[in-house]
């Protein structure tokens, strides 16, 4: 048990809705692009700390299907940041034995990013220390429809099991804890199926301000909950 936490073990699977990059940039009179870059720095710190503490799987909501409706300049900046992240983090994840999954409608992404994704997933496919799922061009409703269609195409009965197995996260445990920064108490089309029994922690902290201290607060919240899964 980590000092300061309750008796429960840490969550095995933590998911983050990383909200507040644009508002953080506006608050500091900076360009929106710099808010996303600062958010990326926080992403690295928080994922590293989560794995260090013993979290097995991390899922992050990086870019939703609805985010395509943002300005061309903002979307372009996010795509360039994605290129940088994939290119520069792959060696680090490989060295740390971390499996990387990019989940979402990746066929909507620029071709070069699709190629980068194929490379990082292939090169980390057999890694088994930790798992990171990066939800990019992701929407949960379409994920559920996709899973049902795959099951039907394979002549499977439509059941919770057949849909769950064909989600992007098929074969993984569902999130124990979902953390949303930015002060908005909603899931925003993120892991709607998987979140059925997740504990949810909302914080007013904007994502670039969500530091290790804030992470520990969320784990303390989780450690004090008695989970009975409806029993």
For each residue, the residues with C-beta under 8 A, 3 or more apart:
1: 5 7 9
2: 5 10 53 219
3:
4: 216 220
5: 1 2 8 10 216 219 220 223
6: 220 223 224
7: 1 223
8: 5 222 223 224 225 227
9: 1 12
10: 2 5 53 54 55 219 222 223
11: 14 55 175 176 177 199 219 222
12: 9 55 56 57 173 176
13: 55 56 57 58 59 172 173 174 175 176 177
14: 11 50 55 57 58 59 175 176 177 178 179
15: 58 59 60 61 175 177 178 179 190 191 194 195 198
16: 46 58 59 60 61 178 179 180 181
17: 61 178 179 180 181 182 187 188 190
18: 21 39 42 43 60 61 62 181 207 210
19: 180 181 182 183 184 188 206 207
20: 23 24 39 181 182 183 205 206 207 208 209
21: 18 24 25 32 35 36 38 39 206 207 208
22: 25 26 32 35 36
23: 20 26 27 35 182 206
24: 20 21 27 28 35 38 39 206 207 208 209
25: 21 22 28 30 31 32 33 34 35 36 38
26: 22 23 29 30 32 35
27: 23 24 206
28: 24 25
29: 26
30: 25 26 34 35
31: 25 34 35
32: 21 22 25 26 35 36 74 77
33: 25 36 37 74 77 81
34: 25 30 31 37 38
35: 21 22 23 24 25 26 30 31 32 38 39 208
36: 21 22 25 32 33 39 40 77 78 81
37: 33 34 40 41 81
38: 21 24 25 34 35 41 42 208
39: 18 20 21 24 35 36 42 43 207 208
40: 36 37 43 44 81 85
41: 37 38 44 45 208
42: 18 38 39 45 46 207 208 209 210 211
43: 18 39 40 46 47 60
44: 40 41 47 48 89
45: 41 42 48 49 211 212
46: 16 42 43 49 50 210 211 212 215
47: 43 44 50 51 58 60 132
48: 44 45 51 52
49: 45 46 52 53 212 215
50: 14 46 47 53 55 58 215
51: 47 48 54 55 58 96 98 129 130
52: 48 49
53: 2 10 49 50 219
54: 10 51
55: 10 11 12 13 14 50 51 58 130
56: 12 13 130 131
57: 12 13 14 130 131 132 133 172 173
58: 13 14 15 16 47 50 51 55 130 131 132 133
59: 13 14 15 16 103 132 133 134 135 169 175 191
60: 15 16 18 43 47 132 133 134 135
61: 15 16 17 18 64 135 138 188 190
62: 18 82 134 135 136 138
63: 67 78 82 104 135 136 137 138
64: 61 67 135 137 138 139 188 189 190
65: 68 104 105 108 137 138 139 142 189
66: 69 139 188 189
67: 63 64 70 75 78
68: 65 75 108 137
69: 66
70: 67 74 75
71: 74 75
72: 75 76
73: 76 77
74: 32 33 70 71 77 78
75: 67 68 70 71 72 78 79
76: 72 73 79 80
77: 32 33 36 73 74 80 81
78: 36 63 67 74 75 81 82
79: 75 76 82 83 109 110 113
80: 76 77 83 84
81: 33 36 37 40 77 78 84 85
82: 62 63 78 79 85 86 109 113 136
83: 79 80 86 87 112 113 116
84: 80 81 87 88
85: 40 81 82 88 89
86: 82 83 89 90 113 116 117 120
87: 83 84 90 116
88: 84 85 91 92
89: 44 85 86 92 93
90: 86 87 93 94 100 119 120 123 124
91: 88 94 95
92: 88 89 95 96
93: 89 90 96 98 100 120 124 127 132
94: 90 91 97 98 123 124 127
95: 91 92
96: 51 92 93 129 130
97: 94 127 128 129 130
98: 51 93 94 124 127 129 130 131 132
99: 124 125 126 127 128 130 131 132
100: 90 93 120 121 124 127 131 132 134
101: 121 131 132 133 134 168 169
102: 106 117 120 121 133 134 136
103: 59 133 134 135 136 138 143 168 169
104: 63 65 135 136 137 138 139 143 168
105: 65 108 137 138 139 142
106: 102 109 113 114 117 136 137
107: 114
108: 65 68 105 137
109: 79 82 106 113 114 117 136 137
110: 79 113 114
111: 114 115
112: 83 115 116
113: 79 82 83 86 106 109 110 116 117
114: 106 107 109 110 111 117 118
115: 111 112 118 119
116: 83 86 87 112 113 119 120
117: 86 102 106 109 113 114 120 121
118: 114 115 121 122
119: 90 115 116 122 123
120: 86 90 93 100 102 116 117 123 124
121: 100 101 102 117 118 124 125
122: 118 119 125
123: 90 94 119 120
124: 90 93 94 98 99 100 120 121 127
125: 99 121 122
126: 99
127: 93 94 97 98 99 100 124 130
128: 97 99
129: 51 96 97 98
130: 51 55 56 57 58 96 97 98 99 127
131: 56 57 58 98 99 100 101 172
132: 47 57 58 59 60 93 98 99 100 101
133: 57 58 59 60 101 102 103 168 169 172
134: 59 60 62 100 101 102 103
135: 59 60 61 62 63 64 103 104 138 168 190 191
136: 62 63 82 102 103 104 106 109
137: 63 64 65 68 104 105 106 108 109
138: 61 62 63 64 65 103 104 105 135 143 168 190
139: 64 65 66 104 105 142 143 189
140: 143 144 187 189 190 191 192 193
141: 144 145 189 192
142: 65 105 139 145 146
143: 103 104 138 139 140 146 147 167 168 193
144: 140 141 147 148 163 167 192 193
145: 141 142 148 149
146: 142 143 149 150 166
147: 143 144 150 151 162 163 164 165 166 167 170 193
148: 144 145 151 152 158 163 166
149: 145 146 152 153
150: 146 147 153 154 166
151: 147 148 154 156 157 158 162 163 165 166
152: 148 149 155 156 158
153: 149 150
154: 150 151
155: 152
156: 151 152 159 162
157: 151 162
158: 148 151 152 162 163
159: 156 162 163
160: 163 164
161: 164 165
162: 147 151 156 157 158 159 165 166
163: 144 147 148 151 158 159 160 166 167 193
164: 147 160 161 167 170 193
165: 147 151 161 162 170 171
166: 146 147 148 150 151 162 163 170
167: 143 144 147 163 164 170 193 194
168: 101 103 104 133 135 138 143
169: 59 101 103 133 172 174 191 194
170: 147 164 165 166 167
171: 165
172: 13 57 131 133 169
173: 12 13 57 176
174: 13 169 191 194 195 196 197 198
175: 11 13 14 15 59 178 191 194 195 198
176: 11 12 13 14 173 198 199 222 227
177: 11 13 14 15 198 199 200 201 218 219 222
178: 14 15 16 17 175 187 190 191 195 198 199 200 201
179: 14 15 16 17 200 201 203 215 218
180: 16 17 19 184 185 186 187 200 201 202 203
181: 16 17 18 19 20 203 205 206 207 209 210
182: 17 19 20 23 204 205 206 207
183: 19 20 202 203 204 206
184: 19 180 188 202
185: 180 202
186: 180
187: 17 140 178 180 190 191 192 195 200
188: 17 19 61 64 66 184
189: 64 65 66 139 140 141 192
190: 15 17 61 64 135 138 140 178 187 195
191: 15 59 135 140 169 174 175 178 187 194 195 198
192: 140 141 144 187 189 195
193: 140 143 144 147 163 164 167 196
194: 15 167 169 174 175 191 198
195: 15 174 175 178 187 190 191 192 198 200
196: 174 193
197: 174 227 229 230
198: 15 174 175 176 177 178 191 194 195
199: 11 176 177 178 221 222 225 227
200: 177 178 179 180 187 195
201: 177 178 179 180 218 221 222
202: 180 183 184 185
203: 179 180 181 183 210 214 217 218
204: 182 183
205: 20 181 182 209 210 214
206: 19 20 21 23 24 27 181 182 183 209 210
207: 18 19 20 21 24 39 42 181 182 210
208: 20 21 24 35 38 39 41 42
209: 20 24 42 181 205 206 214
210: 18 42 46 181 203 205 206 207 214 215
211: 42 45 46 214 215
212: 45 46 49 215 216
213: 216 217
214: 203 205 209 210 211 217 218
215: 46 49 50 179 210 211 212 218 219
216: 4 5 212 213 219 220
217: 203 213 214 220 221
218: 177 179 201 203 214 215 221 222
219: 2 5 10 11 53 177 215 216 222 223
220: 4 5 6 216 217 223 224
221: 199 201 217 218 224 225
222: 8 10 11 176 177 199 201 218 219 225
223: 5 6 7 8 10 219 220
224: 6 8 220 221
225: 8 199 221 222
226:
227: 8 176 197 199
228: 231
229: 197
230: 197
231: 228
